[in-house]
Amino acid sequence: MDDIFINKYIYLMKEDGVLNIQPLGFPWKTHDPFLTCVYHKDDYPAGNDQMGPAASLEGRNLGQDFTLKDGWRMYHGKSVPGFPAHPHRGFETVTIVLKGLVDHSDSLGCSGRYGNGDVQWLTTGKGVQHSEMFPLVNQDTPNHLELFQIWLNLPAAKKFATPHFLMLWADTIPRYTFKDHQGKITQVLIIAGKIEEVQPPSPPPESYASDPQSEVAIWNVEMEADAQWSLPAALMGVNRSLYFYEGLNIIIGNQNVAVNHGVDVQADRKVLIKNGPQKSRMLLLQGNPIKEPVAQYGPFVMNTHQQIQEAMEDYQKTEFGGWPWPRHDQVHARQAGKFADYK
């Protein structure tokens, strides 16, 4: 009888369009073609002269500070929060900065400062080093940071692509707006994957998302209280996950979902989302699975363990072009503003 009940429950979940619901961890669990997604939300204090926190760092495990203390973390940074120079090979990083700023520097000689709605898309391909620091430019007011970093895999044919750094500035990223029968608004920030006739900017040329068969979609969805919107149908076999990170509750299909949960849904059918009594925000990740073996060691993602060993040896020999910057935790001038230097 237990097996019959379980099978009936699974059938009902599929009929409902909801395949799985689970709490969000750190990082968020993703599905092929995505490797991981990390959500950072830090309420930094005012900055000091070095653009680090104007606050005591005592009691923090500097270099490995991932514990939320006083509302913020230093991550791998020791004076400025963030991620000093580190290598990658074989995948892509998509960094969506909703609030705050990120200073980028890399072994290609590229650099930039972006944030407050901007997106950086980096195809690491055959290998690149980069640093991602969070400069606290405000000296008189707090520095709030909110961002996603998504790791998107590359198929074997693209793992040795030439690295490519691309900025998608906030004013180039379209929003899809839907008003339901009650006049309630849903807005979708479209980083990848069109909705109806609303097209996102082009991804890097060697990106997996540049293949129209990939069905890659990255959407940040914001719903007014009590708003309703249906996820449009995609192709059968596509993986689609919704990460509910702000609000109170939503009803998706017929399932009541509390905030800080991820929902895997069927992609080949419309699935209705009914928001609860508070504004809600959620991130959608979707893509056709690559369906290739994944071998990963930290920042290297290849198809075999032998390729991982080769990546480590290549990095030791070449440092993927070396590091042309004076500091591994490079930050740009406080007054620099937003910019991108592609070299």
Secondary structure, 3 states (H helix, E strand, C coil): CHHHHHHHHHHHHHHHCEEEEEECCCCECCCCCEEEEEEEEEEECCECCCCCECCCCCCCCCCCECCCECCECCECCCCCCEEEEEEEECEEEEEEEEECEEEEEECCCCEEEEECCCEEEEECCCCEEEEEECCCCCCCCCEEEEEEEEEEECCHHHCCCCCEEEEECHHHCCEEEEECCCCCEEEEEEEECCECCECCCCCCCCCHHHCHHHCCEEEEEEECCCCEEEECCCCCCCEEEEEEEECCEEEECCEEEECCEEEEECCCCCEEEEECCCCEEEEEEEECCCCCCCEEECCEEECCHHHHHHHHHHHHHHHHHCCCCCCCCCCCCHHHCCEEECC
